[in-house]
């Protein structure tokens, strides 16, 4: 498996875990992971993990920036991946 595939898997698992942790922390009213950090992880390849976190945990689904940016970044990342690595 190419190194880029391993990176994509790891960054998406990490991003999904961060979304789950942030949701749990929100429920418990504890310190949260900032939206900025979640979006940075999304930007660096974690768009699938973020989208899964939004769907599975119903987290950040009312935030317009997540509803717009996450699908756009996913489309962009898939396009770049296909053009570059396939």
C-alpha positions in Angstrom: 0.0 0.0 0.0 1.3 3.4 -0.9 2.3 5.8 1.9 -0.4 8.3 0.9 -3.1 5.6 1.4 -1.7 4.9 4.9 -1.7 8.7 5.6 -5.3 9.1 4.4 -6.5 6.2 6.6 -4.7 7.5 9.7 -5.8 11.1 9.3 -9.4 10.1 8.8 -9.3 7.8 11.9 -7.7 10.6 13.9 -10.3 13.1 12.7 -13.2 10.8 13.4 -11.8 10.1 16.9 -11.5 13.9 17.5 -15.1 14.4 16.4 -16.3 11.7 18.8 -14.2 13.0 21.7 -15.5 16.6 21.0 -19.1 15.3 21.0 -18.6 13.5 24.3 -16.9 16.5 25.8 -19.8 18.7 24.7 -22.3 16.4 26.4 -20.3 16.4 29.6 -19.8 20.2 29.4 -16.0 19.8 29.5 -13.1 21.3 27.5 -13.7 20.9 23.8 -11.6 20.6 20.7 -11.8 23.9 18.8 -13.7 24.1 15.5 -10.5 25.5 14.0 -8.6 22.4 14.9 -11.3 20.1 13.6 -11.4 22.0 10.3 -7.6 21.9 10.1 -7.7 18.1 10.4 -10.4 18.1 7.7 -8.3 20.3 5.4 -5.3 18.0 5.8 -7.2 15.0 4.5 -9.6 14.1 7.2 -12.8 15.1 5.4 -14.2 11.5 5.4 -13.6 11.2 9.2 -15.3 14.6 9.8 -18.2 13.7 7.6 -18.6 10.3 9.4 -18.4 12.1 12.7 -21.1 14.5 11.6 -23.4 11.6 10.5 -22.7 9.0 13.2 -22.5 11.4 16.2 -24.8 14.1 14.8 -22.1 16.5 15.7 -21.6 20.0 14.1 -24.6 19.4 11.9 -26.0 22.8 12.7 -22.8 24.7 11.9 -23.0 26.2 8.5 -19.2 26.2 8.0 -19.1 22.5 8.6 -22.1 21.8 6.4 -20.5 23.7 3.5 -16.8 23.2 4.0 -16.7 19.4 4.7 -18.4 18.2 1.6 -16.5 20.7 -0.6 -13.2 19.6 0.9 -14.2 16.0 0.4 -14.9 16.6 -3.3 -11.7 18.5 -3.7 -9.6 15.9 -1.9 -11.1 13.1 -4.0 -10.4 15.0 -7.2 -6.8 15.7 -6.2 -6.3 12.1 -5.1 -7.6 10.8 -8.4 -5.6 13.2 -10.5 -2.4 12.7 -8.6 -2.3 9.1 -7.5 -4.4 7.1 -9.9 
